[in-house]
């Protein structure tokens, strides 16, 4: 009967293999892993964090280069700016008229004074001539005095005022120009500037910031590896759970077929009078239990495949076939490669993350220390404006102003802020160093534990395999005895139950071995991308 069960089981496997081949290619464990990694939102987010860290590293690198910026501005003023008062402006615009009037007044006064003096001199001369006739005869006979008298008689003192030139218009024009220059049109002001700043010394802050950014990128990659290992382990668990339930379903089907065949033989024996209804009832109870096991296995298999479909990004109702679920024997995992603890610490993303975090906070402390040091930077500027003031106030873009210099900033006192920030950063370094040492101890314990679990799983597979051989032999002998009529029905049913239990234990041991190997690979850092 055992051969008959095996043949039936083989037929079921061949039929399932044919159907799966016709429907689709079976999914291997590696296929499921790749599909899960491709669709995992956690890994997608971790990948984005890696890109963000890479951009932060490039941002930090930019601090080595000069900062060049261009600035443009427009300003509207509703009131103009005057450099002199309105009274002064009026005086400037009428300066020529005022000067001309004062000059004319001065010339008129001078003319009047000259005329009065000439009249006085003529009166004195006439008086002298009248008192001294001989002198008069001499004056009248002298050609020189005749010439002088002729000139004096021909001069009109009032005509001297007309000899003053007209300076009012040109002086007014000059005053108007000066007044316009002192009233610049600043209703619309345009300005532009190009600035260049180059840090020379900032206490090493730029260097440490770049190191922090590079370490942060490595930290993001390490966190990606942590999520990657979790995704792979979850897929492995879902995969081998399907393999386990699928094998138990086939086992339940074989057990049900076996009981149905036995029930048919018991009914024939009852008809022949060599068996009782009690024997038939015992077999029917076991047959119903087998059907219930088959139903549970079928439902469990459906739910397990739905879970795997969710993990690998397929619709939940997808019909999938796994490469290992069609095998009669669950494959045994390869022996893991022996690794030293130092290699494990280097490969585990947890310890790498803590080590990187400690280095990041060490650089952070140095950045804080750099804030307490002097800072030196070169600066250069080119400024243009319209109106410009480089040749008076002119409404054009002609000419600009170039400046260059050195800036030095020396922090002196700010409530000991930077000192306390530095102490805090050093405390964070010691905190992560302590966490790193603690993580190493935990990983050492975890690896040792998982190695023992793997060894126990291998021993369990060997023991269940031995029990399976014993159960099959016991079932064979009970079946032969039952067919010979020397073994009661309940003995055969007990042997069948033991055979079912042995097969189930063997399947569980094989799955435990696979999961123990996967857990050990994760513990040793072998599941990184």
Secondary structure, DSSP 8 states (H G I E B T S, - for coil): -HHHHHHHHHHHHHHHHHHHHHH---B-HHHHHHHHHHH-HHHHHHHHHHHHHHHHHHHHHGGGS-EEEEEEEEEE-SS---SS-HHHHHHHHTHHHHHHHHHHHHHHHHHHHHHHHHHHHHHHHHHHHHH-HHHHHHHHH-HHHHHHHHHHHH--GGGGGGGS---HHHHHHHHHHHHHHTS---SEEEEEEEEEEEEEESTTHHHHHHHHHHHHHHHHHHHHHHHHHHHHHHHHHHHHHHHHHHHHHHHHHHHHHHHHHHHHHHHHHHHHTSS-HHHHHHHHHHHHHHHHHHHHHHHHHHHHHHHHHHHHT--TT----BTTTT-SS-----------HHHHHHH-HHHHHHHHHHHHHHHHHHHHHHTTS-EEEEEEEEEEEESB-TTSSBSS----EEEEEEEEE----STTHHHHHHHHHHHHHHHHHHHHHHHHHHHHHHHHHHHHHHHHHHHHHHHHHHHHHHHHHHHHHHHHHHHHT-S-HHHHHHHHHHHHHHHHHHHHHHHHHHHHHHHHHHHTT-S--
